[in-house]
Each structure stands twice: as C-alpha cells, then as structure tokens.
Amino acid sequence: MSNYFNPEIETMPVEDIKKLQSRRLVEQVKHVYDNVEFYRNKMDEAGLKPEDIHGIEDLHKLPFINKDDLRDQYPYGLLGVPLSDCVRIQSTSGTTGRRVVAFYTQDDINIWDTCCARAIVAAGGTKDDVVHVCYGYGLFTGGPGLNGGSHMVGSLTLPMSSGNTDRQIQFMTDLGSTILCCTPSYAAFLGESIKEKGVKNQIKLKAGIFGAEAWTEEMRHNIEESLGIKAYDIYGLTEISGPGVSFECSEQRGMHINEDHFIAEIIDPNTGEVLPEGEKGELVFTCITKKAFPLLRYRTRDICVLSRKKCSCGRTHIRMSKPLGRSDDMMVVKGVNVFPSQIETVLLNNGYEANYQLVVDRINNSDTISCDVEWTPENPPADEADKAGRERKLVSSLKSMLGIGVEVHLVEPKTIPRSEGKAVRVIDKRNLFEDSKIGK
Ligand code: DLL
C-alpha cells in the first residue's frame, strides 16, 4: 500500500519539481503584480517587472515581506482576489497589531487540505482510520487544517477540538481513534491521563501528528512510549496556510516541504543573503499556488536547516529541520504565539514601566508562564489587598491580550535582575530547541 497521498508529485524528480516551481512562480508574480498594489509598489521600487522573473533562479530579486508588512496591510491590503471570492479566514492569536488574518479561496482551502492529507498518509493514515483532532478549532489553523486533510483522505474525522481530557479519552476508547492530532504537550498530557485512568489497553492509537510548537526528541520518545504510537512532526504557520507546509515521513529525519506549493529559502537573518543548502538560517517561504493571500518571500523568523539529501521514504521534496530557534523574540506558550512586546503593552497601558521578567517553564507537560512586574516607586501598593487587586487586574488584561493565563507577581522596584542595565526580560526554562539532526 502506498504511503503517498499524491505519489506522482511527492516522488517527482527534483529537476521536474524545480521546473514546476519556476512555472508557478512566474504565474504567481504576475498575479500579485496585477492584483496587489502593495506588491506592485514594492516591485516598482526595486525596479522589477514581472517579466524579469523567469524562474526560481530569479527568486532572490524579489523583496522580502515580514510581519510588519502584514500589520501595515491589515486587514485587506494583501488580498490577491476580490473579497467575494474568499470563503474563509483563519487568524493567529494576539489581539494587538501582531494579529494576522489570512484569507482563503475554496481552491486555497483545497491546497491546504491536500497538504494535510499528505501528512496524514505519511503517518500511515488511510480511509479506514479514525482521526482524532484535538488541535483547537476556530481561528487557529490546527483544527481546521487537519480536519480538512482527514476528510480528503476519507478517514472518519473526530473534530474534538482542545480541552476536556475525560471526553477526549472517552471518545478515543469508544470510537477507536487510530491517529491523534494535537500539540505535542497535549499528547504528553493525554498519555499521562490515560495511564492514570488505567485504560491504555483500550486505546487503539497507532500514530500521532504533532506540531504548532517546539518539541524535543526526548519528548517524542516519551509520547511514543506512553501512547504506544509513532509520533510524527508537522509544521506550518497561519501566514503560509497553516499546518502541512511540511511534515515528517516514517524516516523522522526532517519534514518534507510541499514544494509544489511553497518554495523554501534559508537566509542570513542579519543580511538577508540567501545561504547554501545545509546552512542554518531563517526560513523564508514563497507561496506559488495560493491566490487569496499570496505571500512571496515571507520571513518566518524560524531558524532552520534545509536538506536535499535523498530520503529513503522515496519523497523527493526538500526537508527542513525542526525549528532550531527564532530570529525574533516570539515564544510559543500553551500553543499560543507570545511576544514580550504584547506584555509590555499591557503593562504600559496599566500604568507600569517595562520592568518585568517572564519565566516560562514546562511542568508535567504543560506550559506555565509567570510575570514579575516592578511597581513604580511613585505608586507602591497601599497594602497586601491592594497588591493582590492590582495583580488580578493585570492577569485579566494579559488574558484578554494573549488569550492565556499568566501568573502575575508585583515586586518592589529594582528587584528584577538587570544585565548591563537592562532587565532580563525572558527566562525560558523549557530547553525546547535542539541541534539539527537533519541529514545525519
Ligand atoms: O502553529 C500552525 C500549526 C498548527 C502547525 C498545527 C502545526 C500543527 P501559527 O499559530 O501561525 O501556526 O504559529 C506558527 O509556530 O512559525 C513556528 O515558530 C511554530 N511551529 C509550528 N509548527 C512547529 C513545529 C501554527 N512542528 C509558528 N515545531 C511557526 C516547532 C512550530 N515550532
């Protein structure tokens, strides 16, 4: 039985993939030049016309786009089709200017579902499987993406969404879920809960597709042990469609990028110079088929390595390592993208200064985030009750900004450690990023 969803594409000779990419890139550049004023202006500024792009060898001539551009163009500035041709939006977390709203035509959704279907089939999924999706549904891309992929494969799809662990386990045992899709930290938590309930012998899971946050090989091993499955990584980002931009095959040595839809580059995050294959740098994606939200040379800020080394699974699409870090200060906490600047905004809006320290940890497979904030010397709390009241107010403002609970402690001025005069803003104790294992 084939473990490819689109065998002819997934195993296409590399030269043919490059030709396909070139053809699609030329069409896409014309599409954005004709339909998106933002791109037209950027290309005009760079003295570029669509005719100057003949194929992937000319990709480096196009300007980069980054998260600030998305913010400036929010909400409709990057639309490549009339709004009436769009059928869906998805969005990242965050209620500040960091929010990204991505638009999809029905064809764009089909492309996204296909990418996720490839990931499910690579993990051994068939129409006879029961795919249990407990990524969040709604604006987050995790639930809808794997849901759509599972439909395409023809599997029975359980749209569980996140939370309510007892119910998850109940459905898992009653309906015989065979493939689990969720964040790796939730998978680890489910593994423990199943053990505590003593129902492991009633679980039929064989594989899991886990992503949206960094996880280590050690965590993979623990999840595989506790759930008795093979655990596969999946990567993606809202801006580029969602999960399924790349996915792991049974070799578990990097994630194959769906190169018929996305061109990947690695650049030096400081200079923007394109780096040769095998070097570590910032991952940049160009969407060559999506029409509603067609990002070209989008800087992901994820630090990765690419490899074209032959993969014994037979797939020819280039592989990316797990993200090895970020070139900005974004953290993924409880599956939510968090920027320290969002926390700063809340503090400033509440009359504090930016003297704070975030401590992020992972305890019993669940992320925790706490924030020490110095009160200002002019406005110390009157007593313990006043202090507790102010902390509660900050907790609630942070919750509405980030969508997750942050523990807040008000502390005396000048008690947060400074390094070279600056407060050390973030201590991430989770140690999530490992060295690249790709191609080794
Ligand atoms: O996290 C999409 C997704 C959903 C991927 C479900 C996989 C599974 P965003 O919320 O836009 O989209 O966050 C994207 O999350 O730039 C990475 O920094 C991080 N990330 C995503 N997948 C992985 C992974 C979704 N497998 C940001 N390993 C990306 C490490 C990941 N980090």
Residues whose N, C-alpha, C, O or C-beta is under 5 A from the ligand:
A	BS01	DLL	T92 T141 G142 F210 G211 A212 E213 A214 D233 I234 Y235 G236 L237 T238 G242 P243 T300 D302 P323
